Amino acid sequence: MQLLVTGGAGFIGSNFVRYWLEHHPEDSITNLDLLTYAGNLENLKGIDEKRYTFIQGDICDASVVKQAMEGAEVVIHFAAESHVDRSIEGSLPFLKTNVLGTQTLLDEAHRRGSQIRRFHHISTDEVFGALDLDTNETFNEKTPYDPRSPYSASKAASDHLVRAYQHTHQLPITISNCSNNYGPYHYPEKFIPLMIVQALHDKPLPLYGDGKNVRDWIHVEDHCAGIEAILLKGQVGETYCLGGNAERANIDVIKQILRELKKPESLIRFVSDRKGHDRRYAIDASKAKRELAWEPKKNFDEGLTETIQWFLHHEDWWKPLLP
Ligand SMILES: NC(=O)c1ccc[n+]([C@@H]2O[C@H](COP(=O)([O-])OP(=O)(O)OC[C@H]3O[C@@H](n4cnc5c(N)ncnc54)[C@H](O)[C@@H]3O)[C@@H](O)[C@H]2O)c1
């Protein structure tokens, strides 16, 4: 099978390319990636080049998208502007890539008719808004959309568009809404890698607000396995929520990182809260468990230890990415 992966040089996309080539020795992948600040070909070092083609280009560019989709049977769409803080500073690139880029891909997939057996769109649990700290509520596939940052609004718009192409044009789509990922090749502007790198340098660890915001952490490999399950067993037109069963307050994650690295808690610096900071995210992934026999395997404490070890041993990867 030939796959087109967009954004395959980013954090999750590169982990997915590795995962798929390793688990599907008959398949080949074309990776279309613009190589923005977040894209890094070092993430893909050592993969089987015989079954892999790289195209540097913008998903908003219809001619590049046309070339990249040549021969593809399945499209897995990761490419996006992905950092909430950057979307608060300026939302235009988010709207361009996340909405218009998705539209460009959808148009090309539609134009190709039966060639495209599946268009899988990677989305986030942030489209559902935020949950209160003092409830056990969780997001599921029926939760109404309530995006609250420019990032999540752009992802919500793209989700709606993907569903509209299925309804209008019968494009064979699936969507996954996943919680916060962590693991190898995570760009060091994001929470967990940033804190690891700051701690390794004995520099302050900036913590928004009171530090009690909760995220449901999933190891990136579990996310990749979830996407695989959707591609192999998922029903066209369906959405699947993927989560890690690992709700943690940010401050507890930071303390765990400091303990592992034997650094003092005095490195924690409380800073002004992120504008519109969502309080809590939590996913109910029971549909994926029931229908796809998928559930996250990696225990968060073990996964975090492994991730810290990965950063300790891959300084040559992350050092060049620091500002
Ligand atoms: N990181 C998470 O915790 C998380 C959770 C749920 C969903 N998601 C979604 O997963 C996807 C991947 O996230 P990530 O964390 O790997 O992001 P990332 O920022 O690490 O990678 C994004 C990749 O997309 C590429 N890209 C950006 N704009 C492009 C364009 N116009 N044309 C072609 N390529 C372009 C970048 O070069 C980069 O390689 C995104 O759609 C994101 O919304 C992320």
The ligand as an ORCA input file, in Angstrom:
! r2SCAN-3c Opt
* xyz 0 1
  N       1.383     17.313     19.796
  C       0.243     16.920     20.370
  O       0.184     16.704     21.585
  C      -0.995     16.713     19.518
  C      -2.130     16.160     20.107
  C      -3.251     15.901     19.304
  C      -3.223     16.214     17.967
  N      -2.128     16.790     17.419
  C      -2.122     17.058     15.971
  O      -1.168     16.182     15.393
  C      -0.577     16.786     14.249
  C       0.937     16.770     14.384
  O       1.301     17.475     15.562
  P       2.821     17.607     15.991
  O       2.857     17.860     17.443
  O       3.595     16.490     15.417
  O       3.212     18.960     15.217
  P       4.636     19.535     14.840
  O       4.501     21.024     14.948
  O       5.716     18.850     15.590
  O       4.807     19.133     13.305
  C       4.059     19.729     12.285
  C       4.713     19.378     10.953
  O       3.924     19.927      9.900
  C       4.775     20.589      8.984
  N       4.024     21.679      8.370
  C       3.558     22.821      8.970
  N       2.943     23.599      8.077
  C       2.996     22.939      6.884
  C       2.527     23.241      5.579
  N       1.874     24.384      5.320
  N       2.743     22.348      4.589
  C       3.416     21.189      4.838
  N       3.900     20.864      6.063
  C       3.694     21.734      7.061
  C       5.941     21.085      9.817
  O       7.104     21.331      9.020
  C       6.131     19.941     10.791
  O       6.987     18.961     10.263
  C      -1.184     18.175     14.150
  O      -2.237     18.146     13.220
  C      -1.709     18.459     15.544
  O      -2.795     19.342     15.522
  C      -1.008     17.043     18.164
*
